Amino acid sequence: MTVAEEIKSENLLQRIESSLDNIRPYLEADGGNVRILEITKDHVVRLEFMGNCENCPMSTMTFKAGVEEAIRKSVPEIRSIEVVNLATS
């Protein structure tokens, strides 16, 4: 990775973290959180829900209406957002 690519990648990470910081207080209020696992070269973000968010039946709604929307609004060049441990029931 070139220096320019590293700077661009770091800037992307900071912007995503900043967007997540806007919704973290809501997640933390319910005993949860989210962390970035990976940002691929193709601009796919892989996240992990933590704490109560891991098993919450509302995690799909939290992801769509909160996490995904916050990232897409702040970092529109992100192509896809995935949560590796999204509760499905």
N, C-alpha and C positions, 0 to 999 in steps of 0.2 A: 504494500500500500504506500502510495506516495505521500509526501507531507501535505499536499493540497487535499488529497482524499481523506487523510486523517483529520484535518481541520474541519472539512465538510461533515464527516461522520460525527465528530465531537459536537459540532453545532447542532446537528440533527438530534443527537442524544439530549442535549441541553434543552432544546425546544420541546421535545416529547416529555421530558421530566417536568418541565415547567407547566405543560398542559395537565399532566397528572397531578401536580401539586394543587391545582385548582379544585380537584374533586376528592383528593385524599382526606380532607377533614370529614367528609360525609362517610367515606369508607371506614375511617378510624372510629367514628362515633358508634358504629355497629361492630367494632372489634375486628375490622379487616384492613386490607391494604392491597396494593398491586406493585409488582416490580417488573422492570424490563429485563428480559432474558437475552434478547438478541435483536439486532437490526440488520437485516441482510443487505447485500449489495443491490438487490432488486426493490429495496424500500418496503420490505415486509417486517412488521414489528411483532415479536413474540413476547407475550406477557405471561405472568403467573399471578393468580389471585392468592392472597395469603390470609391467614387467620380465619375469621368467620366467613369470609368471602369464598373460601374453598368449597364449603358444603352448603351454602345458602341456596334455597330454591329460587331466589330472586336474582341470582348472579347473572343469568342471561339478560335480564332487563337492565341490570346495573351496567353490564358490558355495553349493550346497544345504546342505551339512553344516556349513559354517563361517560364511561371510559372511551369508547369508540368515537362518540361525537366530539369529546374534548380534543382528542388527538387530531381527528380529521379537520376540525375547525382551525386549530393552531398550526398544523403541519400538513397542508394539503398534498404535498408530494408523496406522502405515504400511500402505497398502493393497497396494502392489506394489513389487517390487525387480527392476530390470533391469540387466544388465551389457551395455554396448554392444559389447564386443569379446570375448564369451565364445567360447572355442575349442570347436568342435563335433566335432572328430575326435580 
